[in-house]
Amino acid sequence: MDNRTVVANLSELYSIPEKYAYQGMTVSNIDNGNIYMLLDKSKIKQKEGWKASYESI
């Protein structure tokens, strides 16, 4: 585990450096309790690049 695994909020999620990310990685967000999966590395700094766990329910 490393600092890509857990973020404090969405701002931190969208600021993960692209060079340390990979498609399919999951990140827990403490602020809202959701888990996010990176679907499109080219959109890592945007909501569209991620899928939240609540979206799959």
Secondary structure, 3 states (H helix, E strand, C coil): CCCCCEECCHHHHCCCCHHHCCCCCEEEECCCCCEEEECCHHHCCCHHHEEEHHHHC
